[in-house]
C-alpha cells in the first residue's frame, strides 16, 4: 500500500521523536527530500498537494530513519552540511560545521571591510567551512587553510574543488603552517579543538561521531591547543592584524585573558553568538 507524503512524514517524525532526536519533523523532511532527490520547498509543496510516496522509496527512507534514530548525524546520512551559503561535503572523520561558527565568517568579513585584496588564513580548517565562507564573501582575498587530520583534509579538498573558490589548502599542523606567509596575514580565523576534559558533549551526535581530534583542546582548561594556535597566528599576522578564535561558552573570559597574558596582543574582546552565548574572541596583534 502506498501512503501520502503527509502520512509518511508524520509517522517518521513520531519515530524520530520517540528516539529522542531533537528536531524530528525537520529531520524527517530532510531525509525524505534526500531520498527523493528534491529540495525541501518542493517536498513541502508536494506534501500539501496530497501526493503519494513514490514506489521504491520506502525501503531507502526507512533505512535512513533507523540510522537517524540511533543518532547518526543527519549530515552524515545526507553527506552534506549547509554553512554560510555553502553546501559542504561531510561525513565520518570530519567535524560537522555548526551554525554558530558562521559568526567567525561574519567577524572576518567585517575585519576585512576596508582592505583591498586581503590575506586570510584559517587554522584547523576541518571541512574547509570557514575558509570557504570567507572566500565566498571576499573573492578578491588570498585565502589559506590548513588541517592536521588526513581524513578531514580529504573532505576539505573535495569542498574546495566543488566550490570553485580559490583557497590554498594545506595538510599539516596549524602550529607550523604557512611559514611562507609570516607577517603578511590580515586576519587569522580558527575553530580549534577547545573542549575541556571534564565537559564531554551531551549530544550523542557530537560525542560519538565527531572526531576527538577536533573536539578536545588539552590541558585542564581545554586551551592548550588554542594557545599554540594563537601563538602561530601571532607569527602570521601583520602588526594590527586580527585573530578570530571560536571557543566553548565557558571560555569567554579565560581565552581573552590567556591571549593578553601572552604579551603579543594589543586587545582581546569576546563576541556572543545568536543564542547569546560567548563564542568568538577577537584579538588585535600589537603594532
Beta strands, then each sheet from edge to edge (+ up, - down):
strand 1: 80-83
strand 2: 86-89
strand 3: 119-123
strand 4: 142-147
strand 5: 167-171
strand 6: 185-190
strand 7: 237-246
strand 8: 265-272
strand 9: 278-285
sheet 1: 1+ 2-
sheet 2: 5+ 4+ 3+ 6+ 7+ 9- 8+
end
